[in-house]
Amino acid sequence: IPSPPYPIPSPLSTIPSPLSTIPSPLSPIPSPLSPIPSPLSPIPSPLSPIPSPLSPIPSPLSPIPSPLSTIPSPLSTIPSPLSPIPSPLSPIPSPLSPIPSPLSPIPSPLSPIPSPLSPIPSPLSPIPSPLSPIPSPLSPIPSLYLPYPPLYLPYPPLYLPYPPLYLPYPPLYLPYPPLYLPYPPLYLPYPPLYLPYLPPCLYKEKVIDPYATSPEITPPITPLLRTADYIKLKEAERVAKEEADKKKAEEAAKKAEDKKKKDEEKRLEAEQKAEEERLAEEARKAAKFLPDLSCAPVDMLFQPVEERLDGVLGNTIDPFTDRRYVTWLAVVAVAFNYNIWFIPVRLVFPYHNAANNPYWLFFDALADLVNVIDIMVWQPRLQFVKGGDIVKDRNLSKPHYRSSYRFKTDLVSLIPFDVLGVYYGLSSVFRLNRIIRIEYFFEFSDRLESIMAKAYIWRVIRTTGYLLYALHINACLFYVASLYQGLSTTEWVYNGEGSAYLRCYYYAVRSLINIGGLPVPQTVFEITFQLCNFFVGVFVFSSLIGQMRDVIGAATAGETYFRASMDGCVSYMNTNSIPKFVQNRVRTWYNYTWAAQGMLDESELLDKMPLVMRMAIAVDINLATFQKIALFQGCDQQMLVDMLLRLKSIVYLPGDFVVKKGDIGKEMYVIKSGAVQVVGGPDNSIVFVTLKAGCVFGEISLLQSAKDGGNRRTANVKAHGFANLFVLEKKDLFDILVHYPESQKVLARKGKYVVLLFIRR
C-alpha cells in the first residue's frame, strides 16, 4: 500500500451512514475483532476493516496479520480519499465464502451499530480513543503516531459532505442477505431446543402475550392441517361428539326411565295404600250400619251350583264388554222398574185386594229372586281393577265384592220386611228398601250406550221415561190430595168415577205441562198444591225438554255439520259465479262422501284417539288389503302398520283424473273401493288397463329418485265411477323406511325392477 501524500485526517470517527447498515452476511466478524470500538464497527467487508475514506493507510499499517494476508486484488488498488465507494462493496468477492471458524461466534455487541453521522463528536474529544483500543493482530500501530491526529483537526469538515453520496448504494446489499439466511441456524447453540417443535405438518407458533393477565398460560398449539386431514379430523370429532351426545341422551333417558319407574311404584304404593285406607274406612262405616256377616255357610251350600255355573259363565266376567252381563243388567233394570213404578201405585191406590194379592206376591217374589241371583252369581264374578291391573281371579273378585259398599246396600235392599204384612196387612210400603238398587239401573244405561251403534235412541227413550215417571208420581200425589180433601167434595178433587189412576194421570199432565182448563182450586190446601205443581212442572219440564234437545242435537251433530259444510260451499260457489256443472259435481262429492263413510274427513275422528286405538282400527280395516299388494310383500309387518297410520282417504268422482302424465308425482295410490282406468290417446279415449280394489299405482314416483326422472307421472289415470283411494306421500314413506333398512332394500330392489319393466314397455 503506498504511503499517502499527506497525513491521514481525523475522520476515522465519522464513518459514513451507508456503512452502518451492514447486511447479515457481514455480521459474523471473527472474534479477534470483537473489542473494536463502535466507530470501526460498520466495516462493509468481513475481511477488510479499512473504510474507504481511510484507503491511504500510512506505512505503519503495512504489516497486516496472517488472517488478512489473502486480501483480494481489488483491495490493493485503494482509490483516493475523494473517490466514490469502491467496487468491492457491491459485488462481494468469492474469498468471503470460506470464512474461518474463529469468525462464526459473533458477539451481540456488534449488532446495534450507531449512525455514523448522528453522534459526531467534537473535533477534539474522540481522537485518541479510536486508535488506542485497536487489537495488536490487526493494527500494530506504535504509540509514535498518537500525537499526529491533533495536527489534522481542521480537515474533517472537508469530508462531511461526502457521506451522503454513499446513501443510495446500501440497498444494493439488501437482496443478498436472504441467500445466507439458512446458514446462521447452523451456528446457533439452541437448535436442539426447537427440534421437538418441528412436526411433519405446519403448526401455529405458540405466542405468549406479555400484556396478558397470565402470560405463562397460553392456548394449546393448533395444527394447520391439510384439507383432507382437516375434514377427517372434523368428521372424527363430529362422530365422537355424536356418540358422546347419544351416550348422554341414553343415560338421561335411562335415568328418566328409572325415575319414572320409581315414581310409578311410589304412585302405585300410594294408590294401594289409599285404596286400603278407603276400604277400611268403608268397612268401619258399614260396620256401624251393618255388621260383617259370615258367608261361609252360604258358600258351602252354594258351591255345587257355582261349579256348574263356572262352565257356563266362566270364572270371571268383564263388566264392560261382556254382552251377557249387559243382558242380565237389563233383567235387573226391569225388576228395579217394577218396584219403582208399582210401589207408589200400590201404596196410594186401592189395588190391594183378595183378587190382586196373589199376583202382587208372585211378581214381588220374582223381582226379589232376580236380585238374589244377581248378588250370589253375577256380582262376585265381576272383574275389577287394582293398581292398574285387571283382576280376573274369582277367589279375589268375590272377597272384593263382599267387602265393598255395594254388597252392604244389596243386603239391605233384600231384607224381607214383607213378612210384617202378615200382621199389618199386605202393603207396598214394606218394599221401599228395594229402591236402594237404583245404581244398577244407571249402570245398565251406561253399558247399553257403550254397545249401541246409535246410542241417542236409548237416550231419547230414557229421557221420555223420566218425564213419564214425573207425571206418574204427580198422579199419585193428586190422588193422595183428593183423599185428604175428600173425594167429590169440590170440583178440583177427583170425584171417584172411572179409573182413578187414569183420571189422576190426566190431571197431572194438564197441571205439570200447564195446558190449562183445570178446575179452579177453592181451599188453601188446593191452592198451595196447585202452586207447587206449577213450579215443579216449569222446572221439571224445562229441564227435560232441554235435555231432550241436547240428546237430539248430539244425535244429529254429524249430519248438521255436513249440511252446514255443503251449504257454505254452495254459497261460496254462487258468490263467485262458479259454473253449474262444477257446482253439481261438488254436491255429488258431498253426498257420496257422506253416504259412503258417514263423515267428510275420517282423520278428524281418528286424531282424537290414542295411537294404540288408531293402529288397531287401521290394521283391522286396511292391513289385509296391503298384505295382498305385491309391492309390499316381504316387507316388515310393523312397517306396514306404521304406513297404514300415514294413509289418507280421498274420494274421486266418475271421470276425475287422479294423475296426469308429466305431472310432478309425490304420492302413491292404493285403491280401497271402486276402480280406475289407465287411459291414453289424443283425447284419452283409449283404455289400457282397469285397476280395481287392492291395486297400486304411482309407485314409480316413490321408488325412483328425482334425478332419474322418477318424479314425473308416466301415464294418465282417471276414476271409473266413484273411487275411494288411499294416498301415501313420498315424505311419509321415507320417514318410515329410515327405521326399517331391510324393508328399504326390498322396496329398492322391487323399485328397480318396476323401473326396468316400465323402460322395456
ZIBEL-V15590 format. One record per residue. N is the residue number from 1. RES is the residue in three letters. SS is DSSP state (~ for helix, > for strand, _ for the rest). OMEGA is omega in whole degrees, -180 to 180 (* if undefined). D_FIRST is the distance of its C-alpha to the first C-alpha in Angstrom with 1 decimal. Layout:
BEGIN
[[N;RES;SS;OMEGA;D_FIRST] [N;RES;SS;OMEGA;D_FIRST]]
END
This chain:
BEGIN
[[1;ILE;_;-179;0.0] [2;PRO;_;180;3.8] [3;SER;_;-178;6.5] [4;PRO;_;-180;9.0] [5;PRO;_;179;12.3] [6;TYR;_;-178;14.3] [7;PRO;_;-179;14.5] [8;ILE;_;179;13.9] [9;PRO;_;-177;17.3] [10;SER;_;-177;19.5] [11;PRO;_;172;19.6] [12;LEU;_;-179;18.2] [13;SER;_;-177;21.9] [14;THR;_;179;22.7] [15;ILE;_;-176;21.3] [16;PRO;_;-178;22.8] [17;SER;~;-179;25.9] [18;PRO;~;-178;24.7] [19;LEU;~;-180;22.6] [20;SER;_;-179;25.7] [21;THR;_;-179;27.5] [22;ILE;_;178;25.6] [23;PRO;_;-176;27.5] [24;SER;~;179;29.3] [25;PRO;~;-177;26.9] [26;LEU;~;-176;24.2] [27;SER;~;-178;26.7] [28;PRO;_;176;26.5] [29;ILE;_;-177;23.5] [30;PRO;_;-178;23.7] [31;SER;~;179;25.8] [32;PRO;~;-178;23.1] [33;LEU;~;-176;21.8] [34;SER;_;-179;25.4] [35;PRO;_;180;25.4] [36;ILE;_;-180;22.6] [37;PRO;_;-178;24.1] [38;SER;~;179;25.3] [39;PRO;~;-177;22.8] [40;LEU;~;-176;20.0] [41;SER;~;-177;22.4] [42;PRO;_;178;22.2] [43;ILE;_;-175;18.9] [44;PRO;_;-176;19.4] [45;SER;>;-180;18.0] [46;PRO;_;-178;19.3] [47;LEU;_;-177;16.3] [48;SER;>;180;13.7] [49;PRO;_;-177;14.9] [50;ILE;_;179;12.3] [51;PRO;_;-179;14.3] [52;SER;~;178;13.5] [53;PRO;~;-178;14.4] [54;LEU;~;-178;11.8] [55;SER;_;178;8.9] [56;PRO;_;-180;7.6] [57;ILE;_;180;7.3] [58;PRO;_;-178;8.2] [59;SER;~;180;7.5] [60;PRO;~;-180;10.4] [61;LEU;~;-177;8.9] [62;SER;_;-179;6.9] [63;PRO;_;180;10.3] [64;ILE;_;-180;10.8] [65;PRO;_;-174;14.5] [66;SER;~;180;16.1] [67;PRO;~;-179;17.1] [68;LEU;~;-177;13.7] [69;SER;_;-179;12.8] [70;THR;_;178;14.2] [71;ILE;_;-180;11.9] [72;PRO;_;-177;13.1] [73;SER;~;180;11.7] [74;PRO;~;-178;12.1] [75;LEU;~;-178;9.4] [76;SER;~;-179;6.7] [77;THR;_;-180;7.9] [78;ILE;_;-178;8.1] [79;PRO;_;-180;10.9] [80;SER;_;-177;11.9] [81;PRO;_;-176;13.8] [82;LEU;_;-179;17.0] [83;SER;_;178;16.5] [84;PRO;_;-175;18.7] [85;ILE;_;-176;17.9] [86;PRO;_;-180;15.7] [87;SER;~;-179;17.7] [88;PRO;~;-178;16.6] [89;LEU;~;-177;18.9] [90;SER;_;177;22.0] [91;PRO;_;-178;22.1] [92;ILE;_;-175;21.2] [93;PRO;_;179;19.8] [94;SER;~;-180;22.1] [95;PRO;~;-179;20.0] [96;LEU;~;-175;21.1] [97;SER;_;-180;24.7] [98;PRO;_;-180;24.7] [99;ILE;_;-179;24.1] [100;PRO;_;-179;24.8] [101;SER;~;179;28.1] [102;PRO;~;-176;26.7] [103;LEU;~;-174;25.5] [104;SER;_;-178;29.0] [105;PRO;_;-178;30.8] [106;ILE;_;177;29.2] [107;PRO;_;179;30.8] [108;SER;~;-177;32.7] [109;PRO;~;-177;31.2] [110;LEU;~;-176;28.3] [111;SER;_;180;30.6] [112;PRO;_;-178;31.9] [113;ILE;_;180;28.7] [114;PRO;_;177;29.6] [115;SER;_;-174;29.2] [116;PRO;_;-173;26.1] [117;LEU;_;-175;28.2] [118;SER;_;-179;31.5] [119;PRO;_;179;30.7] [120;ILE;_;-179;28.7] [121;PRO;_;175;29.5] [122;SER;_;-173;30.4] [123;PRO;_;-173;27.7] [124;LEU;_;-169;28.6] [125;SER;_;-169;29.5] [126;PRO;_;-173;26.6] [127;ILE;~;-173;23.7] [128;PRO;~;-172;23.9] [129;SER;~;-178;24.6] [130;PRO;~;-174;21.4] [131;LEU;~;-175;19.4] [132;SER;~;-175;22.3] [133;PRO;_;-179;23.0] [134;ILE;_;-178;19.6] [135;PRO;_;-176;20.4] [136;SER;_;-178;19.2] [137;PRO;_;-176;18.0] [138;LEU;_;-174;15.2] [139;SER;_;176;14.4] [140;PRO;_;-179;15.7] [141;ILE;_;179;15.4] [142;PRO;_;180;18.0] [143;SER;~;180;20.8] [144;LEU;~;-175;19.9] [145;TYR;~;179;17.9] [146;LEU;~;-178;20.7] [147;PRO;~;-173;22.6] [148;TYR;~;-176;20.0] [149;PRO;~;180;20.4] [150;PRO;~;-179;24.0] [151;LEU;~;-175;22.9] [152;TYR;~;-179;21.4] [153;LEU;~;-177;24.4] [154;PRO;~;-171;25.6] [155;TYR;~;-176;22.6] [156;PRO;~;-180;22.9] [157;PRO;~;-180;25.8] [158;LEU;~;-177;23.8] [159;TYR;~;-179;21.9] [160;LEU;~;-179;25.0] [161;PRO;_;-174;26.3] [162;TYR;_;-178;23.3] [163;PRO;~;178;23.8] [164;PRO;~;179;27.0] [165;LEU;~;-178;25.3] [166;TYR;~;-177;23.9] [167;LEU;_;-177;27.4] [168;PRO;_;-173;28.7] [169;TYR;_;-178;25.9] [170;PRO;~;178;26.6] [171;PRO;~;178;29.9] [172;LEU;~;-178;28.1] [173;TYR;~;-176;27.4] [174;LEU;~;-179;31.0] [175;PRO;~;-173;32.4] [176;TYR;~;-178;30.1] [177;PRO;~;180;31.1] [178;PRO;~;179;34.6] [179;LEU;~;-176;33.2] [180;TYR;~;-179;32.2] [181;LEU;~;-178;35.3] [182;PRO;~;-173;37.2] [183;TYR;~;-177;34.7] [184;PRO;~;180;34.6] [185;PRO;~;179;38.3] [186;LEU;~;-176;37.5] [187;TYR;~;179;35.6] [188;LEU;_;-180;38.2] [189;PRO;_;-173;40.5] [190;TYR;_;-178;43.5] [191;PRO;~;-180;44.3] [192;PRO;~;180;47.4] [193;LEU;~;-176;48.9] [194;TYR;~;-178;48.8] [195;LEU;~;179;50.0] [196;PRO;_;-177;53.7] [197;TYR;_;180;53.3] [198;LEU;_;178;52.2] [199;PRO;_;-180;55.6] [200;PRO;_;178;56.0] [201;CYS;_;-178;56.9] [202;LEU;_;178;55.2] [203;TYR;>;172;56.2] [204;LYS;_;-179;56.0] [205;GLU;_;178;53.5] [206;LYS;_;-175;55.2] [207;VAL;_;177;54.4] [208;ILE;_;179;55.4] [209;ASP;_;-178;56.3] [210;PRO;_;-178;55.1] [211;TYR;_;180;57.6] [212;ALA;_;-180;60.6] [213;THR;_;177;63.4] [214;SER;_;-176;62.7] [215;PRO;_;-179;59.1] [216;GLU;_;179;59.7] [217;ILE;_;-177;62.5] [218;THR;_;178;61.0] [219;PRO;_;-179;62.8] [220;PRO;_;-179;62.6] [221;ILE;_;-178;60.1] [222;THR;_;-178;61.7] [223;PRO;>;172;60.6] [224;LEU;_;-173;59.9] [225;LEU;_;173;61.8] [226;ARG;_;-174;62.3] [227;THR;~;-179;65.3] [228;ALA;~;179;67.5] [229;ASP;~;180;66.7] [230;TYR;~;179;67.2] [231;ILE;~;178;70.6] [232;LYS;~;-180;71.6] [233;LEU;~;180;70.6] [234;LYS;~;179;72.5] [235;GLU;~;177;75.5] [236;ALA;~;177;75.5] [237;GLU;~;180;75.3] [238;ARG;~;179;78.1] [239;VAL;~;179;80.3] [240;ALA;~;179;79.7] [241;LYS;~;178;80.5] [242;GLU;~;178;83.7] [243;GLU;~;178;84.7] [244;ALA;~;178;84.1] [245;ASP;~;179;86.1] [246;LYS;~;179;88.8] [247;LYS;~;177;89.0] [248;LYS;~;180;89.2] [249;ALA;~;178;91.8] [250;GLU;~;178;93.8] [251;GLU;~;178;93.6] [252;ALA;~;179;94.7] [253;ALA;~;179;97.5] [254;LYS;~;178;98.6] [255;LYS;~;179;98.6] [256;ALA;~;179;100.5] [257;GLU;~;178;103.0] [258;ASP;~;179;103.5] [259;LYS;~;179;104.0] [260;LYS;~;179;106.4] [261;LYS;~;179;108.3] [262;LYS;~;178;108.5] [263;ASP;~;179;109.6] [264;GLU;~;178;112.1] [265;GLU;~;178;113.5] [266;LYS;~;180;113.7] [267;ARG;~;179;115.4] [268;LEU;~;177;117.9] [269;GLU;~;179;118.6] [270;ALA;~;178;119.1] [271;GLU;~;179;121.4] [272;GLN;~;179;123.3] [273;LYS;~;178;123.7] [274;ALA;~;179;124.8] [275;GLU;~;178;127.2] [276;GLU;~;178;128.6] [277;GLU;~;179;129.0] [278;ARG;~;179;130.7] [279;LEU;~;178;133.1] [280;ALA;~;179;133.9] [281;GLU;~;177;134.5] [282;GLU;~;179;136.7] [283;ALA;~;178;138.5] [284;ARG;~;179;139.1] [285;LYS;~;-180;140.4] [286;ALA;~;180;142.6] [287;ALA;~;178;143.9] [288;LYS;~;-178;145.3] [289;PHE;~;-178;146.9] [290;LEU;_;-179;147.8] [291;PRO;_;178;147.3] [292;ASP;_;-179;145.6] [293;LEU;_;178;148.1] [294;SER;_;-178;147.9] [295;CYS;_;-178;148.1] [296;ALA;~;179;148.3] [297;PRO;~;179;152.0] [298;VAL;~;179;151.6] [299;ASP;~;179;148.6] [300;MET;~;179;150.7] [301;LEU;~;-174;153.5] [302;PHE;~;-175;151.3] [303;GLN;~;178;149.0] [304;PRO;~;179;150.9] [305;VAL;~;179;150.8] [306;GLU;~;179;147.1] [307;GLU;~;177;146.4] [308;ARG;~;180;148.2] [309;LEU;~;178;146.5] [310;ASP;~;178;143.1] [311;GLY;~;-180;143.7] [312;VAL;~;-175;144.5] [313;LEU;~;-176;142.2] [314;GLY;_;-178;139.4] [315;ASN;_;177;138.0] [316;THR;_;-176;136.4] [317;ILE;>;175;136.4] [318;ASP;_;-175;133.6] [319;PRO;_;-175;135.1] [320;PHE;_;-174;132.7] [321;THR;_;-178;132.9] [322;ASP;_;-178;136.1] [323;ARG;~;177;138.7] [324;ARG;~;179;141.5] [325;TYR;~;177;140.7] [326;VAL;~;177;140.7] [327;THR;~;178;144.1] [328;TRP;~;177;145.4] [329;LEU;~;176;144.1] [330;ALA;~;177;146.1] [331;VAL;~;179;149.2] [332;VAL;~;179;148.3] [333;ALA;~;177;147.8] [334;VAL;~;178;151.2] [335;ALA;~;179;152.8] [336;PHE;~;179;151.0] [337;ASN;~;175;152.1] [338;TYR;~;-179;155.7] [339;ASN;~;-173;155.6] [340;ILE;~;178;153.8] [341;TRP;~;-173;156.1] [342;PHE;~;177;159.5] [343;ILE;~;177;159.3] [344;PRO;~;-179;159.6] [345;VAL;~;-180;162.3] [346;ARG;~;-180;164.4] [347;LEU;~;-173;163.8] [348;VAL;~;-174;165.1] [349;PHE;_;-177;167.4] [350;PRO;_;-179;170.7] [351;TYR;_;176;169.7] [352;HIS;_;177;170.6] [353;ASN;_;-176;174.1] [354;ALA;~;-179;175.8] [355;ALA;~;-175;175.1] [356;ASN;~;-174;171.3] [357;ASN;~;178;170.5] [358;PRO;~;178;170.3] [359;TYR;~;179;167.7] [360;TRP;~;-180;165.7] [361;LEU;~;180;165.8] [362;PHE;~;-179;164.7] [363;PHE;~;176;161.7] [364;ASP;~;179;160.7] [365;ALA;~;179;160.8] [366;LEU;~;178;158.7] [367;ALA;~;179;156.1] [368;ASP;~;178;155.9] [369;LEU;~;177;155.7] [370;VAL;~;180;152.6] [371;ASN;~;179;151.0] [372;VAL;~;178;151.8] [373;ILE;~;179;150.3] [374;ASP;~;-178;147.2] [375;ILE;~;-174;146.8] [376;MET;~;-172;147.6] [377;VAL;~;-169;146.0] [378;TRP;~;-174;143.3] [379;GLN;~;178;141.6] [380;PRO;~;-179;140.7] [381;ARG;~;-176;139.0] [382;LEU;>;175;136.6] [383;GLN;_;179;132.9] [384;PHE;>;-178;130.8] [385;VAL;>;178;127.2] [386;LYS;>;-180;125.8] [387;GLY;_;-179;122.2] [388;GLY;_;180;121.3] [389;ASP;>;177;123.1] [390;ILE;>;-180;126.3] [391;VAL;>;-177;128.9] [392;LYS;_;-180;131.1] [393;ASP;_;-178;133.0] [394;ARG;~;176;136.7] [395;ASN;~;176;136.7] [396;LEU;~;-178;134.2] [397;SER;~;180;135.5] [398;LYS;~;176;139.0] [399;PRO;~;179;138.1] [400;HIS;~;179;135.7] [401;TYR;~;-176;138.6] [402;ARG;~;176;141.1] [403;SER;_;-177;138.6] [404;SER;_;179;138.0] [405;TYR;~;-179;139.7] [406;ARG;~;-180;141.2] [407;PHE;~;179;143.3] [408;LYS;~;179;144.8] [409;THR;~;177;145.7] [410;ASP;~;178;147.1] [411;LEU;~;179;149.4] [412;VAL;~;-179;150.6] [413;SER;~;-179;151.4] [414;LEU;_;179;153.6] [415;ILE;_;-175;155.7] [416;PRO;_;174;159.3] [417;PHE;~;179;160.7] [418;ASP;~;-180;163.2] [419;VAL;~;179;165.4] [420;LEU;~;178;166.3] [421;GLY;~;178;168.0] [422;VAL;~;-178;170.8] [423;TYR;~;-174;171.8] [424;TYR;~;-179;170.7] [425;GLY;_;-178;171.3] [426;LEU;_;-180;168.9] [427;SER;_;180;166.2] [428;SER;~;179;162.7] [429;VAL;~;179;161.5] [430;PHE;~;180;161.1] [431;ARG;~;180;158.5] [432;LEU;~;180;156.1] [433;ASN;~;178;153.7] [434;ARG;~;-179;153.1] [435;ILE;~;-180;151.0] [436;ILE;~;-178;148.3] [437;ARG;~;178;146.9] [438;ILE;~;-180;145.7] [439;GLU;~;-178;142.1] [440;TYR;~;177;143.0] [441;PHE;~;179;144.0] [442;PHE;~;175;140.5] [443;GLU;~;177;138.9] [444;PHE;~;180;140.9] [445;SER;~;180;139.9] [446;ASP;~;-179;136.2] [447;ARG;~;180;136.4] [448;LEU;~;178;138.4] [449;GLU;~;-177;135.9] [450;SER;~;-178;133.0] [451;ILE;~;-179;134.7] [452;MET;_;177;136.3] [453;ALA;_;177;134.5] [454;LYS;_;-174;136.0] [455;ALA;~;-178;136.2] [456;TYR;~;178;137.2] [457;ILE;~;179;140.7] [458;TRP;~;179;141.3] [459;ARG;~;178;139.8] [460;VAL;~;179;142.3] [461;ILE;~;-179;145.2] [462;ARG;~;179;144.1] [463;THR;~;176;143.9] [464;THR;~;177;147.3] [465;GLY;~;176;148.7] [466;TYR;~;-180;147.4] [467;LEU;~;-179;149.3] [468;LEU;~;180;152.5] [469;TYR;~;176;152.4] [470;ALA;~;177;152.0] [471;LEU;~;179;155.1] [472;HIS;~;179;156.8] [473;ILE;~;180;156.3] [474;ASN;~;177;157.4] [475;ALA;~;178;160.6] [476;CYS;~;179;161.4] [477;LEU;~;179;160.7] [478;PHE;~;179;163.0] [479;TYR;~;177;165.8] [480;VAL;~;178;165.4] [481;ALA;~;178;165.5] [482;SER;~;176;168.7] [483;LEU;~;180;170.2] [484;TYR;~;179;169.3] [485;GLN;~;-175;170.9] [486;GLY;_;-178;173.7] [487;LEU;_;177;174.1] [488;SER;_;178;175.8] [489;THR;_;178;175.9] [490;THR;_;178;173.8] [491;GLU;_;-175;172.5] [492;TRP;_;-175;168.9] [493;VAL;_;178;169.6] [494;TYR;_;-174;170.4] [495;ASN;_;177;174.0] [496;GLY;_;-179;174.5] [497;GLU;_;176;175.3] [498;GLY;_;179;173.6] [499;SER;_;-177;170.6] [500;ALA;~;-177;169.2] [501;TYR;~;-178;165.7] [502;LEU;~;-179;165.4] [503;ARG;~;177;166.8] [504;CYS;~;179;164.6] [505;TYR;~;177;161.5] [506;TYR;~;177;162.4] [507;TYR;~;-179;162.6] [508;ALA;~;180;159.2] [509;VAL;~;-179;157.6] [510;ARG;~;-177;159.0] [511;SER;~;-176;158.1] [512;LEU;~;-179;154.5] [513;ILE;_;177;153.5] [514;ASN;_;177;155.2] [515;ILE;_;-179;157.2] [516;GLY;_;180;159.9] [517;GLY;_;-180;163.7] [518;LEU;_;175;164.4] [519;PRO;_;-178;167.4] [520;VAL;_;177;166.8] [521;PRO;_;-174;166.5] [522;GLN;_;-179;169.2] [523;THR;_;179;168.6] [524;VAL;~;180;165.6] [525;PHE;~;-180;164.8] [526;GLU;~;179;164.9] [527;ILE;~;180;162.7] [528;THR;~;180;160.2] [529;PHE;~;-178;160.2] [530;GLN;~;177;159.7] [531;LEU;~;178;156.8] [532;CYS;~;177;155.1] [533;ASN;~;-180;155.6] [534;PHE;~;-179;154.0] [535;PHE;~;179;150.9] [536;VAL;~;179;150.5] [537;GLY;~;179;151.1] [538;VAL;~;-177;148.4] [539;PHE;~;-175;145.8] [540;VAL;~;-175;146.7] [541;PHE;~;176;147.0] [542;SER;~;178;144.0] [543;SER;~;-178;141.9] [544;LEU;~;179;143.5] [545;ILE;~;176;143.1] [546;GLY;~;178;139.4] [547;GLN;~;177;138.9] [548;MET;~;178;140.6] [549;ARG;~;179;138.4] [550;ASP;~;-179;135.3] [551;VAL;~;-180;136.6] [552;ILE;~;178;137.4] [553;GLY;~;177;134.1] [554;ALA;~;-180;132.1] [555;ALA;~;-178;134.1] [556;THR;_;-177;133.3] [557;ALA;~;-180;129.7] [558;GLY;~;179;128.1] [559;GLU;~;177;130.4] [560;THR;~;178;129.9] [561;TYR;~;179;126.2] [562;PHE;~;-180;126.6] [563;ARG;~;180;128.9] [564;ALA;~;179;126.6] [565;SER;~;-179;123.6] [566;MET;~;178;125.4] [567;ASP;~;178;126.9] [568;GLY;~;179;123.5] [569;CYS;~;179;122.0] [570;VAL;~;178;124.9] [571;SER;~;178;124.6] [572;TYR;~;-180;120.9] [573;MET;~;177;121.6] [574;ASN;~;179;124.4] [575;THR;~;-178;122.1] [576;ASN;_;175;119.4] [577;SER;_;177;122.0] [578;ILE;_;-180;121.2] [579;PRO;_;-178;123.3] [580;LYS;~;180;126.6] [581;PHE;~;179;125.5] [582;VAL;~;179;122.5] [583;GLN;~;179;124.7] [584;ASN;~;178;127.2] [585;ARG;~;178;124.6] [586;VAL;~;178;123.3] [587;ARG;~;178;126.8] [588;THR;~;179;127.3] [589;TRP;~;179;124.2] [590;TYR;~;-177;125.3] [591;ASN;~;-179;128.8] [592;TYR;~;180;127.7] [593;THR;~;179;125.0] [594;TRP;~;-180;127.5] [595;ALA;~;-176;130.2] [596;ALA;~;-174;127.9] [597;GLN;~;176;126.0] [598;GLY;_;178;127.8] [599;MET;_;-179;124.6] [600;LEU;_;-177;121.9] [601;ASP;_;-179;118.8] [602;GLU;~;-176;119.1] [603;SER;~;179;115.7] [604;GLU;~;179;116.9] [605;LEU;~;-176;119.5] [606;LEU;~;-179;117.3] [607;ASP;_;179;114.4] [608;LYS;_;-178;116.7] [609;MET;_;173;117.3] [610;PRO;_;-176;115.1] [611;LEU;~;-178;112.9] [612;VAL;~;-180;115.3] [613;MET;~;179;118.2] [614;ARG;~;179;116.3] [615;MET;~;180;115.2] [616;ALA;~;180;118.7] [617;ILE;~;-179;120.1] [618;ALA;~;179;117.4] [619;VAL;~;-177;117.9] [620;ASP;~;-175;121.7] [621;ILE;~;-165;121.6] [622;ASN;~;-174;118.7] [623;LEU;~;-180;117.4] [624;ALA;~;179;120.1] [625;THR;~;-177;119.1] [626;PHE;~;178;115.4] [627;GLN;~;179;116.0] [628;LYS;_;-179;117.7] [629;ILE;_;-176;114.7] [630;ALA;~;-178;112.9] [631;LEU;~;-176;109.5] [632;PHE;~;177;109.8] [633;GLN;_;-176;111.4] [634;GLY;_;178;109.3] [635;CYS;_;180;107.5] [636;ASP;_;-180;107.7] [637;GLN;~;-180;111.0] [638;GLN;~;176;109.2] [639;MET;~;177;107.0] [640;LEU;~;179;110.1] [641;VAL;~;178;111.5] [642;ASP;~;180;108.4] [643;MET;~;179;108.5] [644;LEU;~;-179;112.1] [645;LEU;~;-180;111.1] [646;ARG;_;-177;108.8] [647;LEU;_;175;111.4] [648;LYS;>;-178;112.9] [649;SER;>;180;116.2] [650;ILE;>;179;116.6] [651;VAL;>;178;119.8] [652;TYR;>;179;119.7] [653;LEU;_;178;122.6] [654;PRO;_;179;124.0] [655;GLY;_;178;121.7] [656;ASP;_;176;118.6] [657;PHE;>;177;115.3] [658;VAL;>;175;113.7] [659;VAL;>;177;110.5] [660;LYS;_;-178;109.4] [661;LYS;_;180;107.2] [662;GLY;_;179;103.6] [663;ASP;_;175;103.8] [664;ILE;>;-177;101.3] [665;GLY;_;177;102.9] [666;LYS;_;-176;102.3] [667;GLU;>;171;105.7] [668;MET;>;-174;107.8] [669;TYR;>;174;111.6] [670;VAL;>;-176;114.4] [671;ILE;>;177;118.0] [672;LYS;>;177;120.2] [673;SER;>;-177;123.4] [674;GLY;>;-178;124.3] [675;ALA;>;175;122.5] [676;VAL;>;-178;119.7] [677;GLN;>;173;119.2] [678;VAL;>;-172;116.1] [679;VAL;>;178;116.6] [680;GLY;>;-177;114.9] [681;GLY;_;-178;115.6] [682;PRO;_;-179;115.4] [683;ASP;_;180;117.6] [684;ASN;_;-180;117.3] [685;SER;_;-179;120.8] [686;ILE;>;179;119.9] [687;VAL;>;180;120.3] [688;PHE;>;-178;118.1] [689;VAL;>;177;119.1] [690;THR;>;-179;121.0] [691;LEU;>;-178;119.5] [692;LYS;_;-174;121.9] [693;ALA;_;-180;121.7] [694;GLY;_;179;119.1] [695;CYS;_;-178;116.8] [696;VAL;>;172;113.2] [697;PHE;>;-176;111.2] [698;GLY;_;-176;107.8] [699;GLU;_;-180;106.1] [700;ILE;~;179;103.5] [701;SER;~;-180;101.9] [702;LEU;~;-173;101.6] [703;LEU;~;-179;100.5] [704;GLN;_;-178;97.9] [705;SER;_;-177;94.7] [706;ALA;~;-178;94.1] [707;LYS;~;178;91.2] [708;ASP;~;-179;93.7] [709;GLY;_;-176;96.1] [710;GLY;_;-178;98.4] [711;ASN;_;-180;98.9] [712;ARG;>;178;100.9] [713;ARG;_;-176;104.7] [714;THR;_;-179;105.8] [715;ALA;_;175;109.5] [716;ASN;>;-180;112.1] [717;VAL;>;178;114.4] [718;LYS;>;-176;117.3] [719;ALA;>;175;120.1] [720;HIS;>;-170;123.4] [721;GLY;>;178;125.8] [722;PHE;>;-178;124.9] [723;ALA;>;176;121.9] [724;ASN;>;-174;120.6] [725;LEU;>;169;117.1] [726;PHE;>;-179;114.6] [727;VAL;>;175;111.0] [728;LEU;>;-178;108.0] [729;GLU;>;-177;104.7] [730;LYS;~;-180;101.4] [731;LYS;~;-180;99.6] [732;ASP;~;180;102.4] [733;LEU;~;180;102.4] [734;PHE;~;177;98.7] [735;ASP;~;180;99.0] [736;ILE;~;-176;101.6] [737;LEU;~;177;99.9] [738;VAL;_;-177;96.9] [739;HIS;_;-179;99.1] [740;TYR;_;-176;100.6] [741;PRO;~;-180;97.9] [742;GLU;~;177;100.4] [743;SER;~;177;102.7] [744;GLN;~;178;99.6] [745;LYS;~;179;98.9] [746;VAL;~;180;102.6] [747;LEU;~;178;102.6] [748;ALA;~;179;99.3] [749;ARG;~;178;100.7] [750;LYS;~;178;103.9] [751;GLY;~;177;102.0] [752;LYS;~;179;100.1] [753;TYR;~;179;103.4] [754;VAL;~;-180;105.0] [755;VAL;~;179;102.1] [756;LEU;~;178;102.2] [757;LEU;~;179;105.9] [758;PHE;~;180;105.6] [759;ILE;~;179;103.0] [760;ARG;~;178;105.3] [761;ARG;_;*;108.1]]
END
